[in-house]
Amino acid sequence: MLDIRDYGTIIFDCDGVILDSNKVKSKAFYNAVIDFGHEPAQKLVDFHVANGGVSRYIKFEYFFTDILRYTSYESELNSALHRYAQEVQLGLAQCAITPELLNLKKQTSSSWMIASGGDQNELRELFKARDLDKLFELGIFGSPDKKEDIVKRELLGDSIKGPVLFVGDSRYDHVVASSHQLDFVFVNAWSEFSDWNDYFSDKDNVHICERVSDLLASDKQR
């Protein structure tokens, strides 16, 4: 049975883990490109959902190169990114924060970090505005750096203490964790990964729970 207190460092994804923000971002992707038509916009949303945790920059590049087959699109890309950022900023300021986060922090002696596909500057501003930044003393990191590069870079630094736990809500999160032999928790309550049950059916050493609050040590463990 997983005991959260056994870990020296905990790496959290943001969307669907710390914040109930997956639907906010799916809607923002759609609205950012709806001027190109419903079908292409929905294809972008489908690509976004299938690639949870991947940077918006990669997703919009895919939209213009693979969905629309554009060869020149710098102006359109910048416009879509701007529209997306505006809608996401409003949605993230209002979406729910996972319950019991402060109590979980108090219960552990681990250091915490965010590794997200979201824009790094936006994340840092958001976490400060919502009084969450102080919980993540190892840093709040995001795109344009890829999540796997963020985790690799930080693991090679001096601040990470083992053992390390990764908490995520997507297949990509699990892939990143597995590539570094990190223990993994899949949080499913807000996830848009519809096939997670089948995906994890043959995966060993994966702990599955509904919310981050489920990681609180029980009275019997204390």
C-alpha positions as CSV (number, residue, x, y, z in Angstrom):
1,M,0.0,0.0,0.0
2,L,1.4,3.4,-1.0
3,D,2.3,5.7,1.9
4,I,2.8,9.3,0.7
5,R,5.2,9.9,3.6
6,D,7.8,7.5,2.1
7,Y,8.8,10.0,-0.6
8,G,11.5,12.7,-0.5
9,T,10.1,14.4,-3.6
10,I,6.7,14.5,-5.2
11,I,6.3,15.8,-8.8
12,F,2.7,16.8,-9.7
13,D,1.1,17.5,-13.0
14,C,-1.2,20.5,-12.8
15,D,-4.3,20.1,-15.1
16,G,-6.6,17.4,-13.7
17,V,-4.5,16.8,-10.7
18,I,-4.0,20.1,-8.8
19,L,-6.7,22.0,-10.8
20,D,-10.0,20.9,-12.3
21,S,-8.9,22.5,-15.5
22,N,-9.0,19.9,-18.3
23,K,-12.4,20.9,-19.6
24,V,-11.4,24.5,-19.4
25,K,-8.5,23.8,-21.8
26,S,-10.5,21.6,-24.1
27,K,-13.0,24.4,-24.6
28,A,-10.3,26.9,-25.1
29,F,-8.6,24.9,-27.8
30,Y,-11.9,24.6,-29.6
31,N,-12.8,28.3,-29.3
32,A,-9.3,29.4,-30.4
33,V,-9.7,27.8,-33.8
34,I,-13.4,27.7,-34.4
35,D,-13.1,30.3,-37.1
36,F,-11.5,27.5,-39.2
37,G,-14.7,25.4,-38.9
38,H,-16.3,23.0,-36.4
39,E,-14.7,19.8,-37.8
40,P,-11.0,21.1,-37.7
41,A,-11.6,22.6,-34.3
42,Q,-13.0,19.3,-33.0
43,K,-10.0,17.4,-34.4
44,L,-7.7,19.7,-32.5
45,V,-9.7,19.0,-29.3
46,D,-9.5,15.2,-30.0
47,F,-5.7,15.5,-30.5
48,H,-5.4,17.6,-27.3
49,V,-7.3,15.0,-25.3
50,A,-5.3,12.1,-26.7
51,N,-2.1,13.9,-25.8
52,G,-2.8,15.2,-22.3
53,G,0.2,16.9,-20.8
54,V,1.8,17.9,-24.1
55,S,2.5,21.6,-24.8
56,R,0.0,23.8,-26.5
57,Y,2.6,24.9,-28.9
58,I,3.0,21.3,-30.3
59,K,-0.8,21.0,-30.5
60,F,-1.4,24.2,-32.4
61,E,1.5,23.3,-34.7
62,Y,-0.2,20.0,-35.4
63,F,-3.4,21.8,-36.1
64,F,-2.0,24.0,-38.8
65,T,0.4,21.4,-40.3
66,D,-1.5,18.2,-40.1
67,I,-5.1,19.1,-39.8
68,L,-5.3,22.2,-42.1
69,R,-2.2,21.3,-44.1
70,Y,-0.9,24.9,-44.1
71,T,2.7,25.6,-45.1
72,S,2.7,29.2,-43.9
73,Y,0.7,30.1,-40.8
74,E,2.7,32.3,-38.4
75,S,0.1,35.0,-38.1
76,E,-2.8,32.5,-37.6
77,L,-0.7,30.5,-35.1
78,N,0.0,33.6,-33.0
79,S,-3.7,34.6,-33.1
80,A,-4.8,31.2,-32.0
81,L,-2.3,31.1,-29.2
82,H,-3.5,34.5,-28.0
83,R,-7.1,33.6,-28.0
84,Y,-6.4,30.3,-26.2
85,A,-4.3,32.1,-23.5
86,Q,-7.0,34.6,-22.9
87,E,-9.7,32.0,-22.3
88,V,-7.5,29.7,-20.3
89,Q,-6.4,32.6,-18.0
90,L,-10.1,33.3,-17.1
91,G,-11.0,29.6,-16.7
92,L,-8.0,28.7,-14.5
93,A,-8.7,31.6,-12.2
94,Q,-12.1,30.2,-11.4
95,C,-11.7,26.4,-11.6
96,A,-11.7,24.1,-8.5
97,I,-8.5,23.3,-6.6
98,T,-8.1,19.7,-5.5
99,P,-9.2,19.4,-1.8
100,E,-7.0,18.7,1.2
101,L,-3.8,19.8,-0.6
102,L,-2.5,21.8,2.3
103,N,-3.3,19.0,4.7
104,L,-1.4,16.6,2.5
105,K,1.6,19.0,2.4
106,K,1.6,19.2,6.2
107,Q,1.5,15.4,6.5
108,T,4.6,14.8,4.5
109,S,8.2,16.0,4.7
110,S,8.7,15.8,1.0
111,S,9.5,18.6,-1.3
112,W,7.0,19.3,-4.1
113,M,7.3,20.4,-7.8
114,I,5.0,21.0,-10.7
115,A,5.9,19.6,-14.1
116,S,3.1,20.6,-16.5
117,G,2.3,21.0,-20.2
118,G,0.9,24.4,-19.5
119,D,2.7,27.6,-20.2
120,Q,5.3,28.2,-17.4
121,N,4.9,31.9,-17.0
122,E,1.1,31.6,-16.8
123,L,1.3,28.8,-14.3
124,R,3.6,30.7,-12.0
125,E,1.3,33.8,-12.1
126,L,-1.7,31.6,-11.5
127,F,-0.3,29.7,-8.6
128,K,0.8,32.9,-7.0
129,A,-2.6,34.5,-7.5
130,R,-4.3,31.4,-6.0
131,D,-1.8,31.2,-3.1
132,L,-0.5,27.8,-4.2
133,D,3.0,28.7,-5.1
134,K,4.4,28.3,-1.6
135,L,3.5,24.6,-1.6
136,F,5.9,23.8,-4.5
137,E,9.3,24.9,-3.2
138,L,11.2,23.0,-5.9
139,G,9.6,25.0,-8.6
140,I,6.7,25.4,-11.0
141,F,7.7,24.3,-14.5
142,G,5.9,24.1,-17.9
143,S,6.1,24.8,-21.6
144,P,7.7,25.7,-23.9
145,D,10.0,23.0,-22.3
146,K,8.6,19.5,-22.8
147,K,7.5,17.7,-19.6
148,E,10.0,14.9,-20.1
149,D,12.8,17.4,-20.5
150,I,11.7,19.2,-17.3
151,V,11.7,16.0,-15.3
152,K,15.1,14.9,-16.7
153,R,16.7,18.3,-16.0
154,E,15.4,18.5,-12.5
155,L,16.4,14.9,-11.6
156,L,19.9,15.7,-12.7
157,G,20.1,18.7,-10.4
158,D,20.9,18.8,-6.7
159,S,17.5,19.6,-5.2
160,I,15.7,16.3,-5.8
161,K,15.7,13.9,-2.9
162,G,14.6,10.3,-3.4
163,P,12.6,8.3,-3.5
164,V,10.5,10.3,-6.1
165,L,6.8,10.0,-6.8
166,F,5.0,11.3,-9.9
167,V,1.3,12.2,-9.6
168,G,-0.5,12.6,-13.0
169,D,-3.7,12.1,-14.9
170,S,-2.6,11.1,-18.4
171,R,-0.8,8.4,-20.3
172,Y,1.9,10.9,-21.1
173,D,2.5,11.5,-17.4
174,H,2.9,7.7,-16.9
175,V,5.3,7.5,-19.8
176,V,7.5,10.3,-18.4
177,A,7.5,8.7,-14.9
178,S,8.3,5.3,-16.3
179,S,11.2,6.6,-18.4
180,H,12.9,7.6,-15.1
181,Q,11.7,4.6,-13.1
182,L,9.6,6.8,-10.8
183,D,6.7,5.5,-8.8
184,F,3.4,6.7,-10.3
185,V,0.0,7.7,-9.0
186,F,-2.8,8.1,-11.6
187,V,-5.6,10.5,-10.5
188,N,-8.8,9.8,-12.4
189,A,-11.6,12.1,-11.1
190,W,-10.8,14.9,-13.5
191,S,-8.9,13.0,-16.2
192,E,-9.9,13.1,-19.8
193,F,-7.9,9.9,-20.5
194,S,-11.0,7.7,-21.2
195,D,-9.0,4.4,-21.7
196,W,-7.1,4.6,-18.5
197,N,-8.6,1.4,-17.1
198,D,-7.4,-0.7,-19.9
199,Y,-4.1,1.0,-20.2
200,F,-3.2,0.4,-16.5
201,S,-4.6,-3.1,-16.3
202,D,-1.2,-4.7,-17.0
203,K,1.0,-2.0,-15.4
204,D,2.7,-2.8,-12.2
205,N,3.6,-0.4,-9.4
206,V,0.9,2.1,-10.4
207,H,-1.4,3.4,-7.6
208,I,-4.8,4.6,-8.8
209,C,-7.1,7.0,-6.9
210,E,-9.8,9.5,-7.6
211,R,-8.3,12.6,-6.1
212,V,-5.0,13.8,-4.6
213,S,-6.8,13.9,-1.2
214,D,-7.0,10.1,-1.3
215,L,-3.2,10.0,-0.8
216,L,-3.6,11.3,2.8
217,A,-2.3,8.6,5.2
218,S,-5.1,6.8,7.0
219,D,-5.4,6.8,10.8
220,K,-4.0,3.3,10.8
221,Q,-0.9,4.5,9.0
222,R,-0.3,7.4,11.2
